[in-house]
Structure formats: C-alpha cells, structure tokens
Amino acid sequence: MISDAAALGFPVLHGMGGLGFALALLFSFRQKEQPARRAFLAGLFCLCLNLAVLVTAAQRLPLYGMFESLTTILCITGGTLYFAQKKAVSAEFMLGCGVILLLCIFAGIFPLRPNHDFFMYASPWVQGFFFFRLLAAGVILYTGIRFAAVFCMARVSAQYQYNGEMKQISTFLLVGTVLFLCSELAGSIWCLKGWGDSWRWSENFFQSAVVFFLIMINLHIPARMLRSPENRGGFGALTSFAVVFLFLW
C-alpha cells in the first residue's frame, strides 16, 4: 500500500523537476552557463528522487505506465545530456532542456502515480523486456536531440562541419541499438515461456520491426543520400523521435 506522503511526493517532485528544466532553458537562452547547469542538475535530481520514491513505494522497478516510463526515460536522457556536455550553453543543451520540459508537461496529462496493473509482469524476462526498452528509449531520445542540434546549427551556419559530431551520435545510437536488442531477446523468451513460441506475428512484433528498421536506416544510410548536415540532422531527429514515440505507444 502506497502511503499518502509518497502519493503526494510524485506530482510535487515531478513539478519541481519540470521547473528546474524550465529555468535551465531560460538561463541557457541568456548564455548563463553555471546557473543553467545548476538548474538542470536540480531538475534531474528531482526526477531521480521521484524514481527512488517510486521504487520504494511500489516495491518494484518503475517500468509500467506513462508516468513511470517517461520518468525513467527522462532520467536517462537528462543524465546523458548533462554529463556529455562540456558547456551548458550549446545547441544540444538548449534543445535537450526544451524536449525534456515538453515531455515533463506531457507526463502531467496522465495520473502522476504508479501503475498497479502489473500482475502479469512478475517474470524476470518481462521485467528485462521493459527495463532494456526504457534504457534504449532514453539513449535514442538523446541521439534525437543531438541530431536536432545538427539540423539547427546547419540552418544557422552554411559552413557548419558535422563529421565529428556524427561519429559521437552514431556511437550513442549503437548503444541504444544494443539495449533495444537485449529487450527483444528478453521479450522473445517471455513469449516462448508464455505462449510456447518465441516468434509470433502481432501488432507488437510489427512495432518492434519498425523500430529496428528506423534505427538501422540511421546507422546505414549512404552519405550521398543525405549530403548536407541539415538533411542528415533533420532525418536523424525525425526517426529518433519516432522510435521513442513507438516505445511509449
């Protein structure tokens, strides 16, 4: 049974996290590096604390439902963004603040409390499926922010060079792919144990196939097809954000 204090803490901590990201976005627009990083770190801390409260109150991993899923994804994305950026005032940082803030607001549309409909999710393979999928979503959301930054920088400067940036993005995208495949492996064993077959055509399988296709096309698309950084960044951002949307669908 979840205590009243924990139930009250979920929306309070979530709102404080969103406020931190809003302040970080404001400070970054004003080119105030240290206040922006501190506000971002405060917002990230509130979301991470919310995760800890979720785990303590529900006695399980925060994997099920929109509030739990988005909180987990945003903690992964925010942590990667914060520790990967050497300077706060950058295109990646500003876009990251904006995207995370929007998703915090989106999460507020749903009930800010744990999902109790997890009676069939006791199996470690089921938990592994959701856990690795949320990890993958967090990393891929970060790559989408980086792609969007390439698009914006190319729009601002015609001389923008993005080759070094693309190597880093590809590395993170590869990490997200490995996490996604770990999720699919756990899901196939879940399917085998639950329905006697590790492969079965369904809406969920089709969704996973689309996700894999979107990731692979980003990793293997020929350079000559998207020569300009504007096109490459725009295409990468669109497909990465589509992957995260499919994870949450």
SEFISE-633066 format. One line per field, with one value per residue: residue number from 1; residue in one letter; x, y, z of N, C-alpha, C in turn. Coordinates in steps of 0.02 Angstrom, whole numbers, plus 50000, padded with zeros to 5 digits. Example, Ala and Ser with C-alpha at 12.3 -4.5 7.8 and 13.67 -1.06 7.14 Angstrom:
2
nr: (1 / 2) .
rest: (A / S) .
n_east: (50660 / 50642) .
n_north: (49716 / 49888) .
n_up: (50390 / 50354) .
ca_east: (50615 / 50684) .
ca_north: (49775 / 49947) .
ca_up: (50390 / 50357) .
c_east: (50660 / 50645) .
c_north: (49835 / 50002) .
c_up: (50390 / 50394) .
//
This chain:
249
nr: (1 / 2 / 3 / 4 / 5 / 6 / 7 / 8 / 9 / 10 / 11 / 12 / 13 / 14 / 15 / 16 / 17 / 18 / 19 / 20 / 21 / 22 / 23 / 24 / 25 / 26 / 27 / 28 / 29 / 30 / 31 / 32 / 33 / 34 / 35 / 36 / 37 / 38 / 39 / 40 / 41 / 42 / 43 / 44 / 45 / 46 / 47 / 48 / 49 / 50 / 51 / 52 / 53 / 54 / 55 / 56 / 57 / 58 / 59 / 60 / 61 / 62 / 63 / 64 / 65 / 66 / 67 / 68 / 69 / 70 / 71 / 72 / 73 / 74 / 75 / 76 / 77 / 78 / 79 / 80 / 81 / 82 / 83 / 84 / 85 / 86 / 87 / 88 / 89 / 90 / 91 / 92 / 93 / 94 / 95 / 96 / 97 / 98 / 99 / 100 / 101 / 102 / 103 / 104 / 105 / 106 / 107 / 108 / 109 / 110 / 111 / 112 / 113 / 114 / 115 / 116 / 117 / 118 / 119 / 120 / 121 / 122 / 123 / 124 / 125 / 126 / 127 / 128 / 129 / 130 / 131 / 132 / 133 / 134 / 135 / 136 / 137 / 138 / 139 / 140 / 141 / 142 / 143 / 144 / 145 / 146 / 147 / 148 / 149 / 150 / 151 / 152 / 153 / 154 / 155 / 156 / 157 / 158 / 159 / 160 / 161 / 162 / 163 / 164 / 165 / 166 / 167 / 168 / 169 / 170 / 171 / 172 / 173 / 174 / 175 / 176 / 177 / 178 / 179 / 180 / 181 / 182 / 183 / 184 / 185 / 186 / 187 / 188 / 189 / 190 / 191 / 192 / 193 / 194 / 195 / 196 / 197 / 198 / 199 / 200 / 201 / 202 / 203 / 204 / 205 / 206 / 207 / 208 / 209 / 210 / 211 / 212 / 213 / 214 / 215 / 216 / 217 / 218 / 219 / 220 / 221 / 222 / 223 / 224 / 225 / 226 / 227 / 228 / 229 / 230 / 231 / 232 / 233 / 234 / 235 / 236 / 237 / 238 / 239 / 240 / 241 / 242 / 243 / 244 / 245 / 246 / 247 / 248 / 249) .
rest: (M / I / S / D / A / A / A / L / G / F / P / V / L / H / G / M / G / G / L / G / F / A / L / A / L / L / F / S / F / R / Q / K / E / Q / P / A / R / R / A / F / L / A / G / L / F / C / L / C / L / N / L / A / V / L / V / T / A / A / Q / R / L / P / L / Y / G / M / F / E / S / L / T / T / I / L / C / I / T / G / G / T / L / Y / F / A / Q / K / K / A / V / S / A / E / F / M / L / G / C / G / V / I / L / L / L / C / I / F / A / G / I / F / P / L / R / P / N / H / D / F / F / M / Y / A / S / P / W / V / Q / G / F / F / F / F / R / L / L / A / A / G / V / I / L / Y / T / G / I / R / F / A / A / V / F / C / M / A / R / V / S / A / Q / Y / Q / Y / N / G / E / M / K / Q / I / S / T / F / L / L / V / G / T / V / L / F / L / C / S / E / L / A / G / S / I / W / C / L / K / G / W / G / D / S / W / R / W / S / E / N / F / F / Q / S / A / V / V / F / F / L / I / M / I / N / L / H / I / P / A / R / M / L / R / S / P / E / N / R / G / G / F / G / A / L / T / S / F / A / V / V / F / L / F / L / W) .
n_east: (50042 / 50031 / 50092 / 50014 / 50102 / 50199 / 50119 / 50084 / 50208 / 50247 / 50184 / 50232 / 50374 / 50390 / 50340 / 50433 / 50547 / 50515 / 50509 / 50643 / 50704 / 50641 / 50694 / 50828 / 50824 / 50787 / 50897 / 50999 / 50965 / 50996 / 51130 / 51194 / 51296 / 51335 / 51223 / 51126 / 51170 / 51163 / 51026 / 50975 / 51033 / 50970 / 50836 / 50851 / 50892 / 50775 / 50688 / 50757 / 50750 / 50613 / 50603 / 50668 / 50577 / 50467 / 50514 / 50534 / 50405 / 50320 / 50385 / 50454 / 50529 / 50519 / 50429 / 50309 / 50170 / 50130 / 50179 / 50280 / 50363 / 50402 / 50467 / 50577 / 50639 / 50669 / 50758 / 50868 / 50897 / 50918 / 51027 / 51126 / 51136 / 51177 / 51303 / 51373 / 51393 / 51510 / 51498 / 51367 / 51292 / 51244 / 51190 / 51141 / 51116 / 51018 / 50913 / 50894 / 50848 / 50727 / 50656 / 50649 / 50578 / 50455 / 50413 / 50399 / 50290 / 50198 / 50190 / 50122 / 49991 / 49940 / 49893 / 49993 / 50055 / 50098 / 50076 / 49961 / 49927 / 50006 / 50007 / 50041 / 50174 / 50279 / 50381 / 50557 / 50600 / 50501 / 50514 / 50644 / 50624 / 50546 / 50631 / 50756 / 50705 / 50661 / 50783 / 50846 / 50760 / 50786 / 50921 / 50911 / 50824 / 50909 / 51002 / 50918 / 50901 / 51031 / 51042 / 50944 / 51007 / 51114 / 51042 / 50988 / 51105 / 51159 / 51065 / 51089 / 51223 / 51306 / 51428 / 51446 / 51524 / 51502 / 51553 / 51632 / 51539 / 51440 / 51502 / 51505 / 51368 / 51328 / 51391 / 51320 / 51195 / 51219 / 51239 / 51108 / 51044 / 51097 / 51045 / 50909 / 50902 / 50935 / 50819 / 50727 / 50771 / 50746 / 50608 / 50573 / 50600 / 50510 / 50392 / 50407 / 50400 / 50276 / 50182 / 50225 / 50298 / 50429 / 50420 / 50296 / 50177 / 50113 / 50035 / 50123 / 50245 / 50260 / 50276 / 50400 / 50479 / 50471 / 50534 / 50664 / 50698 / 50697 / 50803 / 50909 / 50913 / 50961 / 51089 / 51147 / 51121 / 51169 / 51297 / 51292 / 51158 / 51106 / 51179 / 51197 / 51219 / 51104 / 50997 / 51036 / 51036 / 50902 / 50831 / 50883 / 50841 / 50701 / 50674 / 50729 / 50652 / 50531 / 50552 / 50558 / 50427 / 50357 / 50400 / 50334 / 50203) .
n_north: (49940 / 50109 / 50250 / 50405 / 50512 / 50474 / 50467 / 50601 / 50653 / 50615 / 50700 / 50824 / 50815 / 50789 / 50907 / 50998 / 50952 / 50982 / 51122 / 51150 / 51116 / 51208 / 51329 / 51305 / 51308 / 51441 / 51510 / 51462 / 51518 / 51648 / 51640 / 51605 / 51507 / 51431 / 51448 / 51387 / 51253 / 51216 / 51229 / 51136 / 51018 / 51017 / 50996 / 50870 / 50796 / 50798 / 50720 / 50598 / 50572 / 50555 / 50435 / 50352 / 50359 / 50300 / 50168 / 50130 / 50145 / 50067 / 49946 / 49886 / 49889 / 50045 / 50032 / 50025 / 50098 / 50269 / 50378 / 50318 / 50263 / 50376 / 50452 / 50371 / 50365 / 50502 / 50528 / 50451 / 50509 / 50644 / 50630 / 50580 / 50688 / 50792 / 50750 / 50727 / 50847 / 50976 / 51111 / 51217 / 51308 / 51272 / 51209 / 51077 / 51069 / 51168 / 51124 / 51000 / 51034 / 51094 / 50987 / 50891 / 50965 / 50982 / 50848 / 50823 / 50904 / 50841 / 50715 / 50755 / 50758 / 50634 / 50522 / 50555 / 50443 / 50277 / 50135 / 50010 / 49900 / 49776 / 49641 / 49530 / 49540 / 49482 / 49398 / 49384 / 49396 / 49471 / 49590 / 49620 / 49644 / 49764 / 49848 / 49857 / 49910 / 50038 / 50093 / 50094 / 50183 / 50302 / 50328 / 50337 / 50444 / 50544 / 50541 / 50587 / 50720 / 50766 / 50749 / 50842 / 50958 / 50963 / 50988 / 51116 / 51193 / 51184 / 51255 / 51381 / 51409 / 51402 / 51347 / 51247 / 51108 / 50938 / 50811 / 50754 / 50764 / 50676 / 50552 / 50535 / 50537 / 50422 / 50325 / 50331 / 50296 / 50166 / 50107 / 50122 / 50036 / 49910 / 49898 / 49896 / 49775 / 49686 / 49700 / 49646 / 49514 / 49470 / 49485 / 49390 / 49271 / 49283 / 49274 / 49143 / 49067 / 49104 / 49084 / 48978 / 48995 / 49080 / 49172 / 49265 / 49329 / 49491 / 49644 / 49704 / 49643 / 49692 / 49827 / 49824 / 49782 / 49894 / 49990 / 49936 / 49946 / 50086 / 50124 / 50055 / 50111 / 50235 / 50206 / 50150 / 50222 / 50281 / 50404 / 50487 / 50503 / 50590 / 50720 / 50852 / 50930 / 50982 / 50908 / 50780 / 50793 / 50830 / 50718 / 50617 / 50662 / 50659 / 50521 / 50465 / 50524 / 50470 / 50335 / 50338 / 50381 / 50268 / 50175 / 50221 / 50210) .
n_up: (50000 / 49955 / 50037 / 50095 / 50095 / 50001 / 49887 / 49873 / 49852 / 49722 / 49614 / 49662 / 49660 / 49525 / 49469 / 49520 / 49456 / 49322 / 49333 / 49360 / 49237 / 49155 / 49205 / 49177 / 49038 / 49017 / 49073 / 48990 / 48868 / 48897 / 48901 / 49019 / 49092 / 49213 / 49305 / 49223 / 49211 / 49345 / 49374 / 49284 / 49335 / 49460 / 49422 / 49362 / 49472 / 49550 / 49471 / 49474 / 49610 / 49619 / 49549 / 49641 / 49748 / 49686 / 49667 / 49801 / 49856 / 49774 / 49774 / 49668 / 49502 / 49411 / 49282 / 49212 / 49134 / 49087 / 49166 / 49247 / 49147 / 49068 / 49166 / 49195 / 49068 / 49047 / 49151 / 49111 / 48985 / 49025 / 49114 / 49028 / 48938 / 49024 / 49075 / 48960 / 48899 / 48885 / 48897 / 48954 / 48880 / 48735 / 48576 / 48587 / 48725 / 48749 / 48665 / 48722 / 48852 / 48816 / 48753 / 48857 / 48952 / 48884 / 48878 / 49014 / 49041 / 48960 / 49024 / 49136 / 49096 / 49117 / 49254 / 49395 / 49466 / 49526 / 49417 / 49445 / 49374 / 49350 / 49365 / 49287 / 49266 / 49338 / 49300 / 49272 / 49140 / 49080 / 49151 / 49112 / 48976 / 48975 / 49050 / 48978 / 48862 / 48900 / 48939 / 48813 / 48747 / 48816 / 48781 / 48642 / 48629 / 48671 / 48564 / 48464 / 48506 / 48487 / 48347 / 48308 / 48350 / 48261 / 48144 / 48175 / 48191 / 48064 / 47994 / 48042 / 48012 / 47860 / 47840 / 47930 / 48004 / 48025 / 48041 / 48147 / 48249 / 48204 / 48217 / 48356 / 48384 / 48314 / 48391 / 48514 / 48462 / 48423 / 48548 / 48599 / 48509 / 48544 / 48674 / 48642 / 48569 / 48671 / 48746 / 48654 / 48648 / 48780 / 48774 / 48677 / 48744 / 48848 / 48772 / 48724 / 48842 / 48888 / 48782 / 48710 / 48594 / 48518 / 48420 / 48346 / 48240 / 48264 / 48318 / 48408 / 48374 / 48245 / 48274 / 48341 / 48234 / 48150 / 48231 / 48236 / 48101 / 48082 / 48165 / 48104 / 47976 / 48004 / 48047 / 47935 / 47819 / 47659 / 47638 / 47527 / 47502 / 47594 / 47595 / 47647 / 47808 / 47863 / 47807 / 47850 / 47990 / 48014 / 47965 / 48048 / 48176 / 48162 / 48140 / 48257 / 48360 / 48322 / 48351 / 48493 / 48518 / 48472 / 48565 / 48677 / 48641) .
ca_east: (50000 / 50071 / 50074 / 49990 / 50160 / 50229 / 50072 / 50089 / 50275 / 50255 / 50172 / 50274 / 50442 / 50385 / 50333 / 50497 / 50592 / 50496 / 50529 / 50716 / 50720 / 50618 / 50744 / 50889 / 50812 / 50789 / 50967 / 51040 / 50950 / 51031 / 51201 / 51219 / 51315 / 51333 / 51153 / 51089 / 51189 / 51138 / 50953 / 50964 / 51051 / 50918 / 50779 / 50867 / 50893 / 50705 / 50662 / 50789 / 50721 / 50547 / 50614 / 50683 / 50514 / 50427 / 50540 / 50522 / 50333 / 50289 / 50425 / 50470 / 50558 / 50469 / 50431 / 50243 / 50129 / 50161 / 50217 / 50341 / 50405 / 50431 / 50514 / 50637 / 50671 / 50696 / 50817 / 50923 / 50913 / 50946 / 51093 / 51172 / 51145 / 51214 / 51372 / 51407 / 51405 / 51563 / 51473 / 51295 / 51261 / 51257 / 51127 / 51116 / 51090 / 50955 / 50862 / 50880 / 50805 / 50660 / 50624 / 50634 / 50524 / 50392 / 50392 / 50376 / 50222 / 50157 / 50178 / 50073 / 49923 / 49921 / 49898 / 50062 / 50058 / 50118 / 50026 / 49952 / 49909 / 50067 / 50000 / 50070 / 50242 / 50325 / 50436 / 50617 / 50605 / 50456 / 50546 / 50701 / 50598 / 50529 / 50689 / 50803 / 50671 / 50662 / 50852 / 50857 / 50722 / 50821 / 50981 / 50891 / 50798 / 50969 / 51029 / 50872 / 50918 / 51094 / 51026 / 50908 / 51056 / 51149 / 50996 / 50984 / 51169 / 51167 / 51021 / 51118 / 51288 / 51315 / 51495 / 51447 / 51554 / 51469 / 51579 / 51650 / 51477 / 51405 / 51534 / 51482 / 51297 / 51324 / 51410 / 51262 / 51142 / 51237 / 51224 / 51036 / 51026 / 51114 / 50996 / 50846 / 50907 / 50929 / 50748 / 50693 / 50790 / 50706 / 50538 / 50562 / 50597 / 50444 / 50342 / 50416 / 50376 / 50205 / 50138 / 50253 / 50329 / 50468 / 50405 / 50226 / 50158 / 50064 / 50044 / 50184 / 50302 / 50265 / 50304 / 50472 / 50512 / 50476 / 50586 / 50729 / 50710 / 50714 / 50871 / 50958 / 50920 / 51003 / 51157 / 51175 / 51101 / 51228 / 51311 / 51274 / 51086 / 51092 / 51245 / 51200 / 51206 / 51035 / 50956 / 51055 / 51012 / 50829 / 50809 / 50900 / 50798 / 50633 / 50670 / 50743 / 50593 / 50479 / 50567 / 50536 / 50354 / 50334 / 50413 / 50283 / 50136) .
ca_north: (50000 / 50170 / 50299 / 50469 / 50555 / 50455 / 50486 / 50673 / 50668 / 50604 / 50761 / 50879 / 50806 / 50795 / 50978 / 51031 / 50934 / 51022 / 51191 / 51153 / 51116 / 51272 / 51379 / 51291 / 51332 / 51514 / 51532 / 51446 / 51569 / 51709 / 51625 / 51600 / 51437 / 51398 / 51441 / 51339 / 51186 / 51202 / 51220 / 51072 / 50966 / 51015 / 50962 / 50799 / 50766 / 50788 / 50663 / 50538 / 50561 / 50527 / 50365 / 50317 / 50354 / 50250 / 50101 / 50116 / 50140 / 50012 / 49885 / 49857 / 49937 / 50090 / 50013 / 50015 / 50158 / 50328 / 50417 / 50282 / 50256 / 50440 / 50472 / 50331 / 50388 / 50570 / 50524 / 50425 / 50561 / 50702 / 50613 / 50577 / 50756 / 50833 / 50730 / 50726 / 50915 / 51012 / 51178 / 51217 / 51348 / 51241 / 51191 / 51015 / 51081 / 51205 / 51080 / 50948 / 51065 / 51103 / 50922 / 50861 / 51005 / 50965 / 50781 / 50829 / 50931 / 50787 / 50665 / 50783 / 50745 / 50569 / 50520 / 50553 / 50391 / 50212 / 50093 / 49948 / 49846 / 49741 / 49575 / 49479 / 49559 / 49459 / 49362 / 49425 / 49409 / 49526 / 49649 / 49635 / 49673 / 49835 / 49884 / 49872 / 49952 / 50107 / 50115 / 50109 / 50243 / 50360 / 50342 / 50358 / 50513 / 50588 / 50546 / 50631 / 50789 / 50782 / 50758 / 50905 / 51011 / 50967 / 51021 / 51187 / 51226 / 51189 / 51309 / 51445 / 51420 / 51362 / 51317 / 51201 / 51042 / 50894 / 50742 / 50732 / 50758 / 50616 / 50493 / 50529 / 50518 / 50352 / 50284 / 50327 / 50260 / 50096 / 50086 / 50114 / 49977 / 49851 / 49894 / 49875 / 49704 / 49650 / 49700 / 49598 / 49446 / 49454 / 49479 / 49326 / 49217 / 49293 / 49246 / 49070 / 49038 / 49119 / 49060 / 48919 / 49011 / 49141 / 49218 / 49262 / 49393 / 49529 / 49716 / 49720 / 49623 / 49740 / 49889 / 49812 / 49780 / 49964 / 50021 / 49911 / 49974 / 50157 / 50129 / 50030 / 50157 / 50290 / 50182 / 50125 / 50261 / 50306 / 50475 / 50525 / 50515 / 50648 / 50752 / 50912 / 50918 / 50999 / 50850 / 50723 / 50805 / 50828 / 50648 / 50580 / 50684 / 50635 / 50449 / 50450 / 50541 / 50421 / 50275 / 50349 / 50382 / 50199 / 50142 / 50244 / 50199) .
ca_up: (50000 / 49949 / 50088 / 50070 / 50084 / 49938 / 49834 / 49865 / 49828 / 49650 / 49575 / 49686 / 49633 / 49453 / 49454 / 49535 / 49402 / 49264 / 49347 / 49352 / 49166 / 49128 / 49224 / 49139 / 48970 / 49020 / 49085 / 48931 / 48817 / 48918 / 48900 / 49088 / 49093 / 49278 / 49329 / 49181 / 49230 / 49413 / 49369 / 49250 / 49382 / 49511 / 49392 / 49354 / 49539 / 49571 / 49435 / 49500 / 49676 / 49606 / 49533 / 49704 / 49785 / 49650 / 49683 / 49872 / 49870 / 49737 / 49785 / 49603 / 49456 / 49381 / 49211 / 49183 / 49134 / 49056 / 49215 / 49265 / 49088 / 49050 / 49218 / 49184 / 49005 / 49055 / 49194 / 49069 / 48936 / 49060 / 49139 / 48971 / 48913 / 49072 / 49083 / 48895 / 48876 / 48921 / 48910 / 48960 / 48827 / 48671 / 48543 / 48616 / 48792 / 48745 / 48637 / 48772 / 48903 / 48788 / 48742 / 48923 / 48982 / 48850 / 48899 / 49083 / 49037 / 48931 / 49077 / 49183 / 49072 / 49144 / 49327 / 49419 / 49518 / 49498 / 49384 / 49483 / 49329 / 49332 / 49395 / 49245 / 49250 / 49390 / 49269 / 49258 / 49068 / 49066 / 49178 / 49069 / 48914 / 48985 / 49076 / 48924 / 48813 / 48925 / 48932 / 48742 / 48730 / 48843 / 48742 / 48574 / 48635 / 48672 / 48495 / 48428 / 48524 / 48453 / 48276 / 48301 / 48358 / 48197 / 48098 / 48191 / 48178 / 47992 / 47972 / 48063 / 47978 / 47800 / 47844 / 47987 / 47993 / 48073 / 48037 / 48214 / 48287 / 48181 / 48246 / 48425 / 48381 / 48293 / 48448 / 48558 / 48428 / 48427 / 48617 / 48602 / 48471 / 48584 / 48727 / 48611 / 48553 / 48735 / 48761 / 48609 / 48669 / 48840 / 48752 / 48642 / 48795 / 48879 / 48726 / 48722 / 48905 / 48898 / 48729 / 48678 / 48530 / 48527 / 48365 / 48327 / 48208 / 48301 / 48315 / 48446 / 48335 / 48190 / 48303 / 48352 / 48168 / 48127 / 48271 / 48213 / 48034 / 48089 / 48192 / 48055 / 47919 / 48028 / 48053 / 47872 / 47761 / 47623 / 47647 / 47467 / 47500 / 47637 / 47597 / 47688 / 47879 / 47878 / 47790 / 47893 / 48057 / 48014 / 47956 / 48109 / 48231 / 48149 / 48151 / 48328 / 48399 / 48304 / 48389 / 48562 / 48516 / 48466 / 48630 / 48726 / 48615) .
c_east: (50044 / 50046 / 50051 / 50049 / 50193 / 50185 / 50075 / 50157 / 50284 / 50243 / 50216 / 50344 / 50442 / 50381 / 50398 / 50549 / 50578 / 50517 / 50605 / 50736 / 50698 / 50668 / 50809 / 50883 / 50816 / 50860 / 51011 / 51027 / 50986 / 51106 / 51232 / 51234 / 51305 / 51262 / 51113 / 51106 / 51162 / 51063 / 50937 / 50978 / 50999 / 50855 / 50790 / 50867 / 50822 / 50674 / 50692 / 50763 / 50651 / 50552 / 50627 / 50619 / 50468 / 50449 / 50525 / 50449 / 50301 / 50325 / 50439 / 50502 / 50504 / 50467 / 50363 / 50201 / 50167 / 50204 / 50283 / 50389 / 50439 / 50481 / 50580 / 50675 / 50703 / 50757 / 50878 / 50945 / 50947 / 51016 / 51145 / 51187 / 51189 / 51288 / 51410 / 51425 / 51459 / 51541 / 51397 / 51262 / 51282 / 51190 / 51098 / 51084 / 51023 / 50898 / 50843 / 50835 / 50734 / 50623 / 50604 / 50577 / 50457 / 50367 / 50370 / 50304 / 50175 / 50140 / 50125 / 50001 / 49895 / 49925 / 49970 / 50066 / 50076 / 50060 / 50020 / 49935 / 49972 / 50067 / 50034 / 50144 / 50293 / 50386 / 50496 / 50625 / 50559 / 50487 / 50606 / 50680 / 50583 / 50589 / 50736 / 50770 / 50672 / 50733 / 50867 / 50821 / 50757 / 50882 / 50962 / 50859 / 50856 / 50999 / 50983 / 50885 / 50982 / 51083 / 50992 / 50956 / 51097 / 51106 / 50994 / 51049 / 51181 / 51123 / 51051 / 51181 / 51295 / 51381 / 51501 / 51474 / 51528 / 51496 / 51597 / 51588 / 51441 / 51436 / 51511 / 51409 / 51290 / 51343 / 51352 / 51205 / 51156 / 51224 / 51148 / 51012 / 51039 / 51063 / 50928 / 50847 / 50905 / 50856 / 50711 / 50710 / 50750 / 50632 / 50524 / 50559 / 50532 / 50389 / 50346 / 50387 / 50301 / 50158 / 50166 / 50287 / 50366 / 50455 / 50333 / 50206 / 50103 / 50078 / 50109 / 50247 / 50313 / 50296 / 50379 / 50510 / 50521 / 50531 / 50655 / 50747 / 50731 / 50784 / 50922 / 50967 / 50962 / 51076 / 51189 / 51157 / 51164 / 51236 / 51288 / 51199 / 51067 / 51158 / 51248 / 51186 / 51134 / 50989 / 50971 / 51028 / 50936 / 50802 / 50823 / 50856 / 50728 / 50627 / 50683 / 50683 / 50535 / 50489 / 50543 / 50460 / 50327 / 50346 / 50357 / 50212 / 50101) .
c_north: (50062 / 50222 / 50365 / 50516 / 50539 / 50476 / 50561 / 50692 / 50661 / 50668 / 50819 / 50874 / 50813 / 50869 / 51016 / 51014 / 50975 / 51095 / 51199 / 51156 / 51181 / 51328 / 51368 / 51316 / 51408 / 51540 / 51518 / 51496 / 51635 / 51699 / 51625 / 51526 / 51403 / 51393 / 51391 / 51268 / 51168 / 51189 / 51153 / 51014 / 50960 / 50980 / 50888 / 50763 / 50752 / 50728 / 50598 / 50521 / 50532 / 50453 / 50324 / 50308 / 50302 / 50179 / 50082 / 50104 / 50080 / 49946 / 49848 / 49910 / 49981 / 50081 / 50017 / 50078 / 50219 / 50367 / 50383 / 50279 / 50322 / 50464 / 50436 / 50355 / 50456 / 50571 / 50500 / 50479 / 50621 / 50689 / 50611 / 50647 / 50797 / 50815 / 50727 / 50796 / 50949 / 51083 / 51177 / 51253 / 51320 / 51223 / 51127 / 51027 / 51116 / 51162 / 51026 / 50974 / 51071 / 51038 / 50891 / 50899 / 50988 / 50896 / 50780 / 50855 / 50878 / 50734 / 50689 / 50775 / 50681 / 50571 / 50511 / 50506 / 50324 / 50175 / 50027 / 49888 / 49810 / 49669 / 49520 / 49491 / 49537 / 49424 / 49407 / 49440 / 49466 / 49592 / 49670 / 49667 / 49747 / 49876 / 49905 / 49917 / 50025 / 50134 / 50136 / 50174 / 50306 / 50379 / 50367 / 50427 / 50563 / 50595 / 50591 / 50704 / 50810 / 50792 / 50825 / 50964 / 51020 / 51004 / 51097 / 51224 / 51234 / 51244 / 51378 / 51461 / 51373 / 51325 / 51265 / 51133 / 50994 / 50823 / 50714 / 50721 / 50693 / 50553 / 50482 / 50507 / 50445 / 50305 / 50276 / 50287 / 50185 / 50068 / 50075 / 50053 / 49913 / 49843 / 49871 / 49801 / 49661 / 49646 / 49648 / 49526 / 49425 / 49444 / 49413 / 49268 / 49222 / 49262 / 49169 / 49037 / 49049 / 49088 / 49001 / 48932 / 49078 / 49192 / 49210 / 49330 / 49426 / 49603 / 49736 / 49701 / 49671 / 49806 / 49881 / 49811 / 49851 / 50001 / 50001 / 49940 / 50047 / 50167 / 50109 / 50079 / 50217 / 50269 / 50167 / 50167 / 50288 / 50381 / 50516 / 50541 / 50576 / 50686 / 50811 / 50896 / 50935 / 50940 / 50791 / 50732 / 50802 / 50758 / 50608 / 50598 / 50656 / 50561 / 50430 / 50466 / 50494 / 50356 / 50282 / 50350 / 50310 / 50160 / 50160 / 50229 / 50142) .
c_up: (50000 / 49998 / 50055 / 50055 / 50017 / 49880 / 49820 / 49835 / 49753 / 49609 / 49597 / 49656 / 49557 / 49433 / 49467 / 49481 / 49339 / 49272 / 49338 / 49279 / 49133 / 49144 / 49186 / 49067 / 48967 / 49028 / 49024 / 48875 / 48833 / 48923 / 48969 / 49102 / 49160 / 49306 / 49289 / 49201 / 49299 / 49412 / 49336 / 49298 / 49438 / 49484 / 49384 / 49421 / 49563 / 49535 / 49460 / 49569 / 49669 / 49588 / 49596 / 49746 / 49753 / 49668 / 49755 / 49886 / 49837 / 49746 / 49720 / 49560 / 49424 / 49305 / 49177 / 49188 / 49109 / 49105 / 49232 / 49206 / 49070 / 49102 / 49209 / 49123 / 49014 / 49101 / 49154 / 49019 / 48969 / 49086 / 49084 / 48944 / 48959 / 49073 / 49017 / 48870 / 48918 / 48938 / 48910 / 48901 / 48759 / 48641 / 48573 / 48684 / 48790 / 48718 / 48688 / 48828 / 48878 / 48779 / 48809 / 48957 / 48950 / 48871 / 48972 / 49084 / 49010 / 48983 / 49126 / 49160 / 49102 / 49221 / 49351 / 49479 / 49487 / 49466 / 49421 / 49438 / 49304 / 49358 / 49354 / 49231 / 49303 / 49361 / 49258 / 49184 / 49048 / 49091 / 49136 / 49004 / 48923 / 49008 / 49020 / 48871 / 48836 / 48924 / 48860 / 48723 / 48756 / 48802 / 48672 / 48575 / 48636 / 48602 / 48453 / 48442 / 48489 / 48378 / 48264 / 48307 / 48293 / 48146 / 48111 / 48176 / 48103 / 47963 / 47987 / 48023 / 47919 / 47800 / 47900 / 47966 / 48046 / 48074 / 48106 / 48257 / 48268 / 48209 / 48318 / 48427 / 48363 / 48349 / 48497 / 48527 / 48429 / 48496 / 48625 / 48565 / 48511 / 48641 / 48701 / 48595 / 48616 / 48756 / 48718 / 48627 / 48731 / 48821 / 48717 / 48691 / 48834 / 48836 / 48724 / 48784 / 48914 / 48846 / 48689 / 48611 / 48538 / 48472 / 48345 / 48299 / 48248 / 48292 / 48351 / 48407 / 48276 / 48215 / 48314 / 48286 / 48140 / 48165 / 48247 / 48145 / 48040 / 48117 / 48140 / 47997 / 47939 / 48031 / 47985 / 47810 / 47725 / 47629 / 47587 / 47464 / 47542 / 47647 / 47646 / 47761 / 47899 / 47865 / 47836 / 47964 / 48063 / 48009 / 48020 / 48167 / 48222 / 48164 / 48224 / 48372 / 48384 / 48343 / 48461 / 48567 / 48513 / 48531 / 48680 / 48704 / 48650) .
//
